[in-house]
């Protein structure tokens, strides 16, 4: 078994690592950004795949990764793990349907509520204590899910027709185009930016460049919120106009 993930602020990475190590302490976990991953997938048959839902759907960067490597999924057994702050209905089901298109067998699904990474929307922010509790509860849920998987009865969260309908009507239908293309809405305040280059190094799509001593964003943002939550001057926003709290998994462990 191997673990695969796409993670913005570390929530999904943490959950995939916990799941895989609970199942097999010798197993290794990889980001989809790892250039070695396609060759590694070729050699494996059992995969735990994790990602954070966006509007009850798949981040654009992850969809592109699946499609670009479509020949790799034939006959793979995949357990899907999705992280979210708000109930997404069929978070795991969206990826499951795409993988099945390319010949994968989806063995189960797990939905985990984790601290919200959207740091520039005040309504989504909550207390440190509550966020830490969310992480602890997710870790306990992971242990139980692994036990069920080992018994041959893996959880099936988000995979049924009712979940599909809930996800579609809950968010995805209303925000259909949000994850179908990359966005150019990422904003960097040139007055706050100190040109440290941290966001440039962190961006999974190389969407940020340095120009005249300041970071500048292009139109290929996948909304992972990685740069926003790591900017030392809170100079970057996406959905909101100011950063209320930077959220990274390390705060809640």
C-alpha positions as CSV (number, residue, x, y, z in Angstrom):
1,X,0.0,0.0,0.0
2,X,1.0,3.6,-0.6
3,X,-0.7,6.9,0.2
4,X,-1.2,9.7,-2.3
5,X,-2.5,13.2,-1.4
6,X,-2.9,16.7,-2.5
7,X,-2.9,19.1,0.4
8,X,-2.8,22.9,0.8
9,X,-2.3,23.5,4.5
10,X,-1.4,20.0,5.6
11,X,-4.8,18.7,6.8
12,X,-5.1,16.0,4.1
13,X,-1.4,15.1,4.3
14,X,-1.8,14.5,8.0
15,X,-4.9,12.3,7.6
16,X,-3.4,10.2,4.8
17,X,-0.2,9.7,6.8
18,X,-2.2,8.6,9.9
19,X,-4.4,6.2,7.8
20,X,-1.5,4.6,6.0
21,X,0.8,4.2,9.0
22,X,-2.1,2.7,11.0
23,X,-2.7,0.2,8.2
24,X,1.0,-0.5,7.4
25,X,3.8,1.2,9.4
26,X,6.2,0.5,6.5
27,X,4.1,2.2,3.8
28,X,5.1,5.5,2.3
29,X,3.0,8.5,1.5
30,X,3.6,10.8,-1.6
31,X,2.3,14.1,-2.7
32,X,0.9,14.3,-6.3
33,X,3.6,17.0,-6.8
34,X,6.3,14.4,-6.5
35,X,7.8,13.8,-9.9
36,X,8.5,10.1,-9.0
37,X,4.9,9.3,-8.3
38,X,3.7,8.1,-11.7
39,X,6.4,5.4,-11.8
40,X,5.6,4.5,-8.2
41,X,1.9,4.1,-8.9
42,X,2.7,1.7,-11.8
43,X,4.3,-0.7,-9.3
44,X,1.5,-0.6,-6.7
45,X,-1.9,-2.2,-6.6
46,X,-3.4,-0.8,-3.3
47,X,-3.6,3.0,-2.8
48,X,-5.1,5.4,-0.2
49,X,-5.9,8.6,-2.0
50,X,-6.6,11.8,-0.1
51,X,-7.6,15.3,-1.0
52,X,-9.5,18.3,0.4
53,X,-12.9,18.9,-1.2
54,X,-13.6,22.3,-2.9
55,X,-17.3,23.1,-3.3
56,X,-18.1,19.3,-2.9
57,X,-15.7,18.7,-5.8
58,X,-12.1,17.9,-6.8
59,X,-9.4,20.6,-6.9
60,X,-8.5,21.4,-10.6
61,X,-4.9,20.4,-10.0
62,X,-6.0,16.9,-8.8
63,X,-8.4,16.4,-11.7
64,X,-5.7,17.3,-14.1
65,X,-3.3,14.8,-12.4
66,X,-5.8,12.0,-12.7
67,X,-6.6,12.6,-16.3
68,X,-2.9,13.2,-17.3
69,X,-2.1,9.8,-15.7
70,X,-5.2,8.0,-16.7
71,X,-3.4,4.9,-17.9
72,X,-2.1,4.3,-14.4
73,X,-5.4,3.6,-12.7
74,X,-6.4,0.4,-14.5
75,X,-6.9,-2.4,-11.9
76,X,-5.8,-0.3,-9.0
77,X,-7.6,-0.7,-5.7
78,X,-8.2,2.7,-4.3
79,X,-9.5,3.8,-0.9
80,X,-10.5,7.5,-1.0
81,X,-10.2,9.9,2.0
82,X,-11.5,13.4,1.8
83,X,-11.1,16.3,4.2
84,X,-13.6,19.1,4.6
85,X,-14.9,21.6,7.1
86,X,-18.6,21.5,6.0
87,X,-20.4,18.3,5.0
88,X,-19.8,17.7,1.3
89,X,-22.2,14.9,0.5
90,X,-20.2,12.9,-1.9
91,X,-16.7,14.2,-1.5
92,X,-15.1,10.8,-2.0
93,X,-17.7,9.9,-4.6
94,X,-16.5,12.6,-7.1
95,X,-13.0,11.2,-7.2
96,X,-14.4,7.6,-7.2
97,X,-16.4,8.2,-10.3
98,X,-13.4,9.7,-12.1
99,X,-11.1,6.9,-11.2
100,X,-13.6,4.2,-12.2
101,X,-13.7,5.8,-15.6
102,X,-10.0,4.8,-16.0
103,X,-10.4,1.3,-14.7
104,X,-9.8,1.6,-10.9
105,X,-11.8,-0.3,-8.3
106,X,-12.8,1.9,-5.4
107,X,-12.8,-0.1,-2.2
108,X,-14.2,2.6,0.2
109,X,-14.6,6.2,1.2
110,X,-14.0,8.3,4.3
111,X,-15.1,11.8,5.1
112,X,-13.1,13.7,7.7
113,X,-14.0,17.1,9.2
114,X,-10.8,19.2,9.7
115,X,-10.0,22.9,10.4
116,X,-11.0,25.1,7.5
117,X,-8.1,26.4,5.5
118,X,-10.0,29.3,4.0
119,X,-8.3,32.0,6.1
120,X,-9.9,35.1,4.5
121,X,-13.6,34.4,5.3
122,X,-14.4,35.3,8.9
123,X,-17.6,33.2,9.0
124,X,-15.5,30.0,8.5
125,X,-13.1,30.7,11.4
126,X,-13.5,29.0,14.8
127,X,-11.6,28.6,18.1
128,X,-8.3,26.9,18.4
129,X,-9.8,24.4,20.9
130,X,-12.5,23.4,18.5
131,X,-10.0,22.9,15.7
132,X,-7.8,20.8,17.8
133,X,-10.9,18.7,18.8
134,X,-11.7,18.2,15.1
135,X,-8.2,16.8,14.4
136,X,-8.5,14.5,17.4
137,X,-11.9,13.2,16.3
138,X,-10.7,12.7,12.8
139,X,-7.7,10.7,14.0
140,X,-10.0,8.4,16.0
141,X,-12.3,8.0,13.0
142,X,-9.3,7.0,10.9
143,X,-8.3,4.3,13.4
144,X,-11.8,2.8,13.2
145,X,-11.9,3.0,9.4
146,X,-8.6,1.2,9.2
147,X,-9.9,-1.6,11.4
148,X,-12.9,-2.0,9.2
149,X,-10.7,-2.0,6.1
150,X,-8.6,-4.7,7.6
151,X,-11.7,-6.8,8.4
152,X,-12.8,-6.5,4.7
153,X,-15.6,-4.1,5.5
154,X,-14.3,-0.6,4.6
155,X,-16.5,2.5,5.2
156,X,-18.4,3.7,2.1
157,X,-18.9,7.3,3.0
158,X,-19.8,9.5,0.0
159,X,-20.0,6.6,-2.5
160,X,-23.8,5.9,-2.8
161,X,-26.5,7.4,-5.0
162,X,-28.0,9.4,-2.1
163,X,-24.6,10.9,-1.3
164,X,-24.2,11.8,-5.0
165,X,-27.5,13.7,-5.0
166,X,-26.7,15.4,-1.7
167,X,-23.3,16.6,-3.0
168,X,-24.8,17.8,-6.3
169,X,-27.6,19.8,-4.7
170,X,-25.7,20.9,-1.7
171,X,-22.9,22.8,-3.3
172,X,-21.6,21.4,-6.6
173,X,-24.5,22.4,-8.8
174,X,-24.4,26.0,-7.6
175,X,-20.6,26.4,-7.9
176,X,-20.1,24.1,-10.9
177,X,-17.5,26.2,-12.6
178,X,-15.4,27.0,-9.5
179,X,-13.3,23.9,-9.9
180,X,-13.5,23.3,-13.6
181,X,-10.9,25.9,-14.3
182,X,-8.0,27.6,-12.5
183,X,-8.7,31.1,-11.2
184,X,-7.0,34.5,-11.5
185,X,-8.6,35.9,-8.4
186,X,-5.6,35.5,-6.1
187,X,-4.6,39.0,-4.9
188,X,-1.3,40.0,-3.5
189,X,-1.1,43.4,-1.7
190,X,2.1,45.0,-3.0
191,X,2.2,47.3,0.0
192,X,2.3,44.4,2.5
193,X,4.5,42.1,0.4
194,X,8.2,42.1,1.4
195,X,9.4,40.0,-1.5
196,X,10.5,37.0,0.6
197,X,9.5,34.5,-2.1
198,X,7.9,32.0,0.2
199,X,4.7,31.9,-1.8
200,X,6.6,31.3,-5.0
201,X,8.3,28.3,-3.5
202,X,5.1,26.9,-2.1
203,X,2.8,27.3,-5.1
204,X,2.1,23.9,-6.7
205,X,1.4,25.4,-10.0
206,X,4.2,28.0,-10.2
207,X,1.4,30.6,-10.5
208,X,3.3,33.3,-8.5
209,X,6.4,35.1,-9.8
210,X,8.6,37.9,-8.5
211,X,8.3,41.2,-10.3
212,X,10.1,44.4,-9.2
213,X,10.7,43.0,-5.8
214,X,7.1,41.9,-5.2
215,X,5.2,38.7,-5.7
216,X,2.7,38.7,-8.5
217,X,0.0,36.2,-9.2
218,X,-1.1,34.8,-12.5
219,X,-4.4,33.1,-13.5
220,X,-3.5,29.5,-12.7
221,X,-4.5,29.3,-9.0
222,X,-6.1,26.0,-7.8
223,X,-7.4,27.5,-4.6
224,X,-5.3,25.4,-2.2
225,X,-4.7,28.4,0.1
226,X,-1.1,27.3,0.7
227,X,0.5,30.6,0.0
228,X,-2.2,32.6,1.9
229,X,-1.7,30.5,5.1
230,X,2.1,30.8,5.0
231,X,2.6,34.4,4.0
232,X,4.5,36.1,6.9
233,X,2.8,39.5,6.2
234,X,-0.7,38.2,5.4
235,X,-0.5,40.0,2.1
236,X,-2.4,37.4,0.0
237,X,-6.2,36.9,-0.3
238,X,-8.5,34.9,-2.5
239,X,-12.2,34.8,-1.6
240,X,-12.1,37.5,1.0
241,X,-10.5,40.9,1.4
242,X,-8.3,40.2,4.5
243,X,-6.8,37.4,6.4
244,X,-8.5,36.6,9.7
245,X,-6.5,33.6,10.8
246,X,-3.8,31.6,9.1
247,X,-4.6,27.9,9.4
248,X,-1.9,25.2,9.1
249,X,-2.1,21.7,10.5
250,X,0.9,22.3,12.8
251,X,-1.2,24.7,14.9
252,X,-3.7,21.9,15.9
253,X,-1.4,19.0,16.8
